[in-house]
Amino acid sequence: MVELRPPWDTPRVRVLAARGDVGGLVRLGRLARKWRQCDLGSIVGYSASTVSRLESGARSGRDVAVLRRLAAAVDMPVGVLGAALGVSAPLPARVGRTAVRRDEEDDSMRRRRLLTASLAAVPATMLGGIDQALASIPTRSSPTTGNDVLALLARARGWYDGGDHARLVAALPELLAAGHTHADTTGDAAAFARLAACYDLATETLSKIGRYQRARTAADRATVYAHQSGAPLAAASSARMLAIVLRHQGQEATAQRVTLEAAARVEATGLSTPEQAAAYAQMLCTAAYTCAAAGDRANALELMADAKRAARRVPSGPEARTVFTVTPASVGLYEIGVLYSLGDAGAALHAGRDLHPGRFPTAERRGRLHTDLARAWWQLGKPEQTAAALIAAHHEAPGEVRDRPTIRHIVTELAERHPHAIGVANLLTTTGIR
C-alpha cells in the first residue's frame, strides 16, 4: 500500500498519475509550496522556461531524469512518481480496504469490469455512424435549408438536455450531413456558424460520454467552421468546446490559454448585447474550471468571482435565452465543480447548499447538479450521501450516471468498497447494475 500525505493524498493526484502526467504532478507540488517556476528551477539548476515546458507535458524520453529531479525537489513520493511513469502499480483509491485473499481480489476485479461495462448506455457499436461522419465530409442527397439545420439541431439539443445520449449519438451523422449540405450550397457566414454549432454539440456529447479522441476531431472541425463564419460568438462556443476536450486529455495549460484568449475576444466586442454578455460569463466559468483542473487555485477563484459579476449583467427570462444560457444558478453549478477540482469538497457542498433542482430548466443540468454534489461527497469519503446524490441524479437524467466515465467509476467504487452502505444496493438496482 502506498502511504500518501498532503498534498499527494487527493483524487487529483490519482488522476494525474493515471494519465502519466508527471509534469502536472510537479506543478501541483510546486504550487502547494507557493513557488514560482523560476523558484523551482533555481533549486534544481534549470531555467523557468524548462520547468514550464515540462510542466505543460512537452517532453521527450531524455527529460525523464530532469523530471525525477523536479519531483524530488517538490517532495513527490516515490510511489506517486513511479505510478505516473508506469514503473509501479497504480495508486490505490483514497478509501482504504481491509486485506483480502488473492482469489477474492480476482473476483473483485472481474466484478468491477462487469459493473463498468453494465453502466455504459452508449455501446461502441452505436458509434459507427459518427466515426464515418468524422472520417469524411458527410452530405445529404436532398436540398437542405437553414431552417432544416436549425430544426435538426434543436431536436438534437433536446435529446442532450434530456440526457438521451444514445439517441443523440445515433442522430449526429444526419445532423452533420445537413449542416455540411447547407453550408456547401450557400457558403454564407450564417451557414458556417450553424455547421460549427452542429460540431459543437457533437463535441459536447462525445466528451460527456468519454470518447475524447472523437470529440477532439469534432472540436477541431467546429473551430475551423466557426472561423469561416467570422462570428465572434460562434468562435467562442467552439473554443469552449475545444478547451473542454483538451482538459479531459490532460492538456490543462493549452485549454487554459484557448479559453482565456476566447474570453478576451468576446470582451473586446463591448458586451453590448445579451448574447455577448452571456458568452463572456460562460467563458469565464469554463476558464475557472480549466484553471482548477490545472491546480491554479488563485486564478480559478478569481475567474469564478469575475463570472459571478458578469452573470449579473445577463438579462433573465425565457426571452433572453441564447446559445450561452447563463444564470446565477448555472454559475453556482460551475462553482461546485471548480471547488471540487481544487480538492475542497466541503466548500463545494457549501456552494451548492442553495442550488435546488427547480432552478435548472433541463434534466441534464439537474442531473449534473446531483452528480457534482455526489463527487464532493465521495471526495469527503461519505458513501451514503454519495449514493443518495447519485440516485437523485439518475432520477433526473439517467445518462448523467450511466454514460459519464467519472461517474460510472464512482458507482463502481461504491459497489466495490461499500456494498452494505445505506443506499448503495438501491443505487445498483436503480441503475440496472447486477
C-alpha positions as CSV (number, residue, x, y, z in Angstrom):
1,M,0.0,0.0,0.0
2,V,1.3,3.4,-0.9
3,E,1.2,5.8,2.0
4,L,0.3,9.3,0.9
5,R,0.3,12.6,2.7
6,P,-0.9,16.1,1.7
7,P,-0.7,17.4,-0.9
8,W,-0.4,14.0,-2.5
9,D,-3.4,12.3,-1.0
10,T,-6.1,13.7,-3.3
11,P,-8.2,12.5,-6.2
12,R,-6.4,15.0,-8.4
13,V,-3.1,13.3,-7.8
14,R,-4.5,9.9,-8.7
15,V,-6.0,11.3,-12.0
16,L,-2.7,12.9,-13.0
17,A,-0.7,9.7,-12.0
18,A,-3.1,7.5,-14.0
19,R,-2.6,9.8,-17.1
20,G,1.2,9.6,-16.7
21,D,1.2,13.4,-16.3
22,V,4.5,13.8,-14.3
23,G,4.7,17.5,-15.3
24,G,1.2,18.1,-13.9
25,L,2.2,16.4,-10.6
26,V,5.4,18.6,-10.4
27,R,3.2,21.7,-10.9
28,L,0.8,20.6,-8.2
29,G,3.7,20.1,-5.8
30,R,5.3,23.4,-6.8
31,L,2.0,25.3,-6.2
32,A,1.5,23.6,-2.9
33,R,4.8,25.3,-1.8
34,K,3.8,28.6,-3.3
35,W,6.9,28.5,-5.6
36,R,7.1,30.2,-8.9
37,Q,8.6,28.2,-11.8
38,C,11.8,30.2,-11.5
39,D,12.0,29.3,-7.8
40,L,11.8,25.6,-8.6
41,G,14.2,26.0,-11.5
42,S,16.8,27.7,-9.3
43,I,16.7,24.8,-6.8
44,V,17.4,22.1,-9.4
45,G,19.5,24.2,-11.7
46,Y,17.1,24.7,-14.7
47,S,15.6,27.7,-16.3
48,A,12.0,28.7,-15.6
49,S,11.2,28.0,-19.3
50,T,12.4,24.4,-18.9
51,V,10.2,24.0,-15.9
52,S,7.3,25.5,-17.8
53,R,7.8,23.2,-20.8
54,L,8.0,20.1,-18.6
55,E,5.0,21.0,-16.5
56,S,2.9,21.5,-19.6
57,G,3.7,18.0,-20.8
58,A,6.1,18.9,-23.6
59,R,8.9,16.4,-23.1
60,S,10.9,13.7,-24.7
61,G,12.4,10.5,-23.3
62,R,15.6,12.2,-22.2
63,D,13.6,14.5,-19.9
64,V,12.7,11.7,-17.5
65,A,15.9,12.4,-15.5
66,V,15.0,16.1,-15.3
67,L,11.5,15.3,-14.2
68,R,12.9,13.0,-11.5
69,R,14.9,15.9,-10.1
70,L,12.0,18.2,-10.2
71,A,9.8,15.6,-8.5
72,A,12.4,15.1,-5.7
73,A,12.6,18.9,-5.2
74,V,8.8,19.1,-4.5
75,D,9.0,16.0,-2.3
76,M,6.8,13.9,-4.6
77,P,6.5,10.4,-3.1
78,V,8.4,7.7,-4.9
79,G,5.2,5.7,-5.3
80,V,3.4,8.6,-7.0
81,L,6.3,9.2,-9.4
82,G,6.5,5.5,-10.2
83,A,2.8,5.2,-10.9
84,A,2.9,8.2,-13.2
85,L,6.0,6.8,-15.1
86,G,4.4,3.4,-15.3
87,V,7.1,1.6,-13.4
88,S,5.0,0.7,-10.3
89,A,1.4,-0.2,-9.5
90,P,-1.3,2.4,-9.9
91,L,-2.1,4.4,-6.8
92,P,-4.8,3.0,-4.6
93,A,-8.1,4.7,-4.1
94,R,-8.3,7.1,-1.1
95,V,-10.7,5.0,0.8
96,G,-8.9,2.1,2.4
97,R,-9.7,-1.6,2.3
98,T,-9.1,-4.5,4.6
99,A,-6.8,-7.3,3.5
100,V,-8.3,-9.9,1.2
101,R,-7.2,-13.2,-0.3
102,R,-5.9,-13.3,-3.8
103,D,-9.0,-15.2,-5.1
104,E,-11.2,-12.5,-3.6
105,E,-9.1,-9.8,-5.3
106,D,-9.6,-11.7,-8.7
107,D,-13.3,-11.9,-8.1
108,S,-13.3,-8.2,-7.2
109,M,-11.5,-7.3,-10.4
110,R,-13.9,-9.3,-12.5
111,R,-16.9,-7.8,-10.7
112,R,-15.5,-4.3,-11.3
113,R,-15.2,-4.9,-15.1
114,L,-18.7,-6.2,-15.3
115,L,-20.1,-3.3,-13.3
116,T,-18.3,-0.8,-15.5
117,A,-19.5,-2.5,-18.7
118,S,-23.1,-2.7,-17.5
119,L,-23.2,1.0,-16.7
120,A,-22.4,2.0,-20.3
121,A,-25.6,3.1,-22.1
122,V,-23.9,4.1,-25.4
123,P,-22.1,0.9,-26.6
124,A,-19.2,1.1,-29.1
125,T,-21.4,-0.4,-31.8
126,M,-23.6,2.7,-31.9
127,L,-20.6,4.9,-32.7
128,G,-20.0,3.6,-36.2
129,G,-22.1,6.3,-37.8
130,I,-20.3,9.1,-36.1
131,D,-17.0,7.5,-36.8
132,Q,-17.8,7.5,-40.6
133,A,-19.0,11.1,-40.4
134,L,-15.8,12.3,-38.7
135,A,-13.7,10.3,-41.2
136,S,-15.2,12.2,-44.1
137,I,-17.4,15.2,-45.0
138,P,-21.0,13.9,-44.8
139,T,-23.6,15.4,-47.0
140,R,-27.3,14.8,-47.9
141,S,-28.7,14.0,-51.3
142,S,-31.7,16.2,-50.8
143,P,-31.8,20.0,-50.7
144,T,-31.3,21.4,-47.2
145,T,-32.2,24.9,-45.9
146,G,-31.0,26.8,-42.9
147,N,-34.3,26.1,-41.1
148,D,-33.8,22.4,-41.7
149,V,-30.5,22.5,-40.0
150,L,-31.9,24.5,-37.1
151,A,-34.8,22.1,-36.6
152,L,-32.4,19.1,-36.5
153,L,-30.1,21.0,-34.2
154,A,-33.0,21.9,-31.8
155,R,-34.1,18.2,-31.8
156,A,-30.6,17.0,-31.0
157,R,-30.2,19.6,-28.3
158,G,-33.4,18.5,-26.8
159,W,-32.0,14.9,-26.5
160,Y,-28.8,16.3,-24.9
161,D,-30.8,18.4,-22.4
162,G,-32.9,15.3,-21.6
163,G,-29.8,13.1,-21.2
164,D,-30.7,10.8,-24.0
165,H,-27.2,10.3,-25.3
166,A,-27.8,7.0,-27.2
167,R,-30.5,8.6,-29.4
168,L,-28.4,11.7,-29.8
169,V,-25.3,9.8,-30.9
170,A,-27.3,7.9,-33.4
171,A,-28.7,11.3,-34.9
172,L,-25.3,13.1,-35.1
173,P,-24.4,11.9,-38.6
174,E,-27.6,13.2,-40.1
175,L,-27.2,16.5,-38.2
176,L,-23.6,17.0,-39.5
177,A,-24.6,16.0,-43.0
178,A,-27.4,18.5,-43.0
179,G,-25.0,21.2,-41.8
180,H,-22.5,20.5,-44.5
181,T,-25.0,20.3,-47.3
182,H,-26.5,23.7,-46.4
183,A,-23.0,25.3,-46.0
184,D,-21.8,23.8,-49.3
185,T,-24.9,25.2,-51.0
186,T,-25.0,28.7,-49.7
187,G,-21.4,29.3,-48.5
188,D,-22.6,32.2,-46.3
189,A,-21.4,33.1,-42.8
190,A,-24.7,32.0,-41.1
191,A,-24.5,28.6,-42.7
192,F,-20.9,28.1,-41.4
193,A,-21.9,29.3,-37.9
194,R,-24.7,26.7,-37.9
195,L,-22.3,24.0,-39.1
196,A,-19.9,24.9,-36.3
197,A,-22.8,24.7,-33.8
198,C,-23.6,21.1,-35.1
199,Y,-20.0,20.1,-34.4
200,D,-20.0,21.9,-31.0
201,L,-22.9,19.7,-30.0
202,A,-21.1,16.6,-31.3
203,T,-18.0,17.6,-29.3
204,E,-20.0,18.2,-26.1
205,T,-21.8,14.8,-26.4
206,L,-18.7,12.7,-27.3
207,S,-16.8,14.4,-24.5
208,K,-19.5,13.7,-21.9
209,I,-19.6,10.0,-22.7
210,G,-15.8,9.8,-22.6
211,R,-15.0,9.5,-26.3
212,Y,-12.3,12.1,-26.2
213,Q,-10.4,11.4,-29.4
214,R,-13.6,11.6,-31.4
215,A,-14.6,14.7,-29.5
216,R,-11.2,16.3,-30.4
217,T,-11.8,15.7,-34.1
218,A,-15.3,17.3,-33.9
219,A,-13.8,20.2,-31.9
220,D,-11.2,20.9,-34.5
221,R,-13.8,21.0,-37.2
222,A,-16.0,23.2,-35.2
223,T,-13.1,25.6,-34.7
224,V,-12.4,25.8,-38.5
225,Y,-16.1,26.4,-39.5
226,A,-16.6,29.0,-36.7
227,H,-13.5,30.8,-38.1
228,Q,-15.0,30.7,-41.6
229,S,-18.3,32.2,-40.3
230,G,-16.5,35.2,-38.9
231,A,-18.9,35.3,-35.9
232,P,-17.2,36.0,-32.6
233,L,-19.8,34.1,-30.6
234,A,-19.5,31.0,-32.8
235,A,-15.7,31.2,-32.3
236,A,-16.2,31.5,-28.6
237,S,-18.5,28.5,-28.4
238,S,-16.1,26.3,-30.4
239,A,-13.1,27.5,-28.3
240,R,-15.0,26.5,-25.2
241,M,-15.7,23.0,-26.6
242,L,-12.1,22.6,-27.6
243,A,-10.9,23.6,-24.1
244,I,-13.2,21.1,-22.5
245,V,-11.7,18.3,-24.6
246,L,-8.2,19.5,-24.0
247,R,-8.8,19.4,-20.3
248,H,-10.1,15.9,-20.4
249,Q,-7.0,14.9,-22.4
250,G,-4.7,16.3,-19.7
251,Q,-3.7,19.4,-21.6
252,E,-4.9,21.9,-19.0
253,A,-2.3,24.6,-19.9
254,T,-3.4,24.7,-23.5
255,A,-7.0,24.5,-22.5
256,Q,-6.5,27.5,-20.2
257,R,-4.8,29.5,-23.0
258,V,-7.6,28.7,-25.5
259,T,-10.3,29.7,-23.1
260,L,-8.8,32.9,-21.9
261,E,-8.0,34.1,-25.4
262,A,-11.6,33.4,-26.5
263,A,-12.9,35.2,-23.4
264,A,-10.7,38.2,-24.3
265,R,-12.1,38.3,-27.9
266,V,-15.7,38.2,-26.6
267,E,-14.9,41.0,-24.1
268,A,-13.5,43.1,-27.0
269,T,-17.0,43.1,-28.6
270,G,-18.0,45.6,-25.8
271,L,-20.6,43.2,-24.3
272,S,-23.3,45.4,-25.5
273,T,-25.9,42.6,-26.3
274,P,-27.3,39.9,-24.0
275,E,-25.7,37.3,-26.2
276,Q,-22.2,38.8,-25.8
277,A,-22.7,39.2,-22.0
278,A,-23.8,35.6,-21.7
279,A,-21.0,34.3,-23.8
280,Y,-18.4,36.3,-21.7
281,A,-19.8,34.9,-18.4
282,Q,-19.8,31.4,-19.8
283,M,-16.3,31.7,-21.0
284,L,-15.2,32.9,-17.5
285,C,-16.9,29.8,-15.9
286,T,-15.1,27.5,-18.3
287,A,-11.8,29.2,-17.8
288,A,-12.2,28.9,-14.0
289,Y,-12.9,25.2,-14.3
290,T,-9.9,24.8,-16.5
291,C,-7.6,26.6,-14.1
292,A,-8.9,24.5,-11.2
293,A,-8.2,21.3,-13.2
294,A,-4.6,22.6,-13.7
295,G,-4.3,23.2,-9.9
296,D,-4.2,27.0,-10.4
297,R,-6.3,27.9,-7.3
298,A,-5.7,31.6,-7.3
299,N,-6.8,32.2,-10.9
300,A,-9.6,29.7,-10.7
301,L,-11.2,31.5,-7.7
302,E,-10.6,35.0,-9.3
303,L,-12.2,33.9,-12.6
304,M,-15.1,32.4,-10.7
305,A,-15.7,35.7,-8.9
306,D,-15.5,37.5,-12.3
307,A,-18.0,35.1,-13.7
308,K,-20.5,35.8,-10.9
309,R,-20.2,39.6,-11.6
310,A,-20.5,39.0,-15.4
311,A,-23.6,36.8,-14.9
312,R,-25.4,39.7,-13.1
313,R,-25.2,41.7,-16.4
314,V,-27.1,39.0,-18.3
315,P,-30.9,39.6,-18.7
316,S,-33.1,36.8,-17.2
317,G,-36.2,35.2,-18.5
318,P,-37.0,32.8,-21.4
319,E,-36.8,35.6,-23.9
320,A,-33.1,36.1,-23.0
321,R,-32.1,32.5,-23.7
322,T,-29.2,32.3,-26.2
323,V,-26.6,29.7,-27.3
324,F,-24.9,30.7,-24.0
325,T,-27.5,30.4,-21.3
326,V,-26.1,31.9,-18.1
327,T,-28.0,32.3,-14.8
328,P,-26.8,32.7,-11.2
329,A,-27.7,29.1,-10.7
330,S,-25.6,27.9,-13.7
331,V,-22.7,29.9,-12.4
332,G,-23.2,28.3,-9.0
333,L,-23.1,24.9,-10.5
334,Y,-19.7,25.7,-12.1
335,E,-18.5,26.9,-8.7
336,I,-19.2,23.4,-7.2
337,G,-17.1,21.8,-10.0
338,V,-14.3,24.4,-9.5
339,L,-14.1,23.8,-5.8
340,Y,-14.3,20.1,-6.2
341,S,-11.4,20.1,-8.7
342,L,-9.4,22.2,-6.3
343,G,-9.9,19.4,-3.7
344,D,-12.1,21.5,-1.5
345,A,-15.2,19.2,-1.2
346,G,-16.5,21.0,1.9
347,A,-16.6,24.3,0.2
348,A,-18.1,22.7,-2.9
349,L,-21.0,21.4,-0.8
350,H,-21.4,24.7,0.9
351,A,-21.6,26.4,-2.5
352,G,-24.4,24.1,-3.6
353,R,-26.5,24.4,-0.5
354,D,-29.0,26.8,-2.2
355,L,-28.9,25.2,-5.6
356,H,-32.2,23.3,-5.9
357,P,-33.0,21.3,-9.0
358,G,-36.0,23.5,-9.7
359,R,-33.6,26.3,-10.6
360,F,-32.4,24.4,-13.7
361,P,-34.6,24.2,-16.8
362,T,-33.2,20.9,-18.2
363,A,-32.9,17.4,-17.0
364,E,-29.2,17.4,-17.9
365,R,-28.4,20.3,-15.7
366,R,-30.5,19.0,-12.8
367,G,-28.7,15.6,-13.1
368,R,-25.4,17.4,-13.3
369,L,-26.1,19.2,-10.0
370,H,-26.6,15.9,-8.2
371,T,-23.6,14.3,-9.8
372,D,-21.4,17.2,-8.9
373,L,-22.6,17.0,-5.3
374,A,-22.0,13.3,-5.4
375,R,-18.4,13.8,-6.4
376,A,-17.9,16.2,-3.5
377,W,-19.5,13.7,-1.0
378,W,-17.3,11.0,-2.4
379,Q,-14.2,13.2,-2.1
380,L,-15.1,13.5,1.6
381,G,-15.4,9.7,2.0
382,K,-19.2,9.8,2.6
383,P,-20.6,6.7,0.7
384,E,-24.2,7.1,1.9
385,Q,-24.5,10.7,0.9
386,T,-22.8,9.8,-2.4
387,A,-25.3,7.1,-3.2
388,A,-28.2,9.3,-2.3
389,A,-27.0,12.0,-4.7
390,L,-26.4,9.5,-7.5
391,I,-29.9,8.1,-7.1
392,A,-31.3,11.6,-7.4
393,A,-29.1,12.3,-10.5
394,H,-30.4,9.1,-12.1
395,H,-34.0,10.1,-11.3
396,E,-33.4,13.4,-13.2
397,A,-31.2,12.2,-16.1
398,P,-30.1,8.5,-16.1
399,G,-27.5,9.2,-18.8
400,E,-25.6,11.5,-16.3
401,V,-24.9,8.4,-14.2
402,R,-24.7,5.7,-16.8
403,D,-22.7,7.4,-19.6
404,R,-20.1,9.6,-17.9
405,P,-16.9,7.7,-17.2
406,T,-16.1,9.6,-14.0
407,I,-19.5,8.9,-12.5
408,R,-19.5,5.3,-13.6
409,H,-16.2,4.9,-11.8
410,I,-17.7,6.3,-8.6
411,V,-20.6,3.9,-8.8
412,T,-18.2,1.0,-9.4
413,E,-16.1,2.1,-6.4
414,L,-19.2,2.3,-4.2
415,A,-20.3,-1.2,-5.1
416,E,-16.7,-2.5,-4.6
417,R,-15.8,-0.8,-1.4
418,H,-19.1,0.0,0.4
419,P,-21.7,-2.7,-0.8
420,H,-23.5,-2.5,2.6
421,A,-23.7,1.2,3.0
422,I,-27.2,2.7,3.1
423,G,-28.4,3.4,-0.4
424,V,-25.8,1.5,-2.4
425,A,-27.9,-1.5,-3.0
426,N,-30.8,0.8,-4.1
427,L,-28.4,2.7,-6.4
428,L,-27.3,-0.6,-8.1
429,T,-30.9,-1.6,-8.5
430,T,-31.9,1.8,-9.8
431,T,-29.2,2.0,-12.4
432,G,-29.8,-1.6,-13.5
433,I,-26.5,-3.0,-12.3
434,R,-26.4,-6.6,-11.3
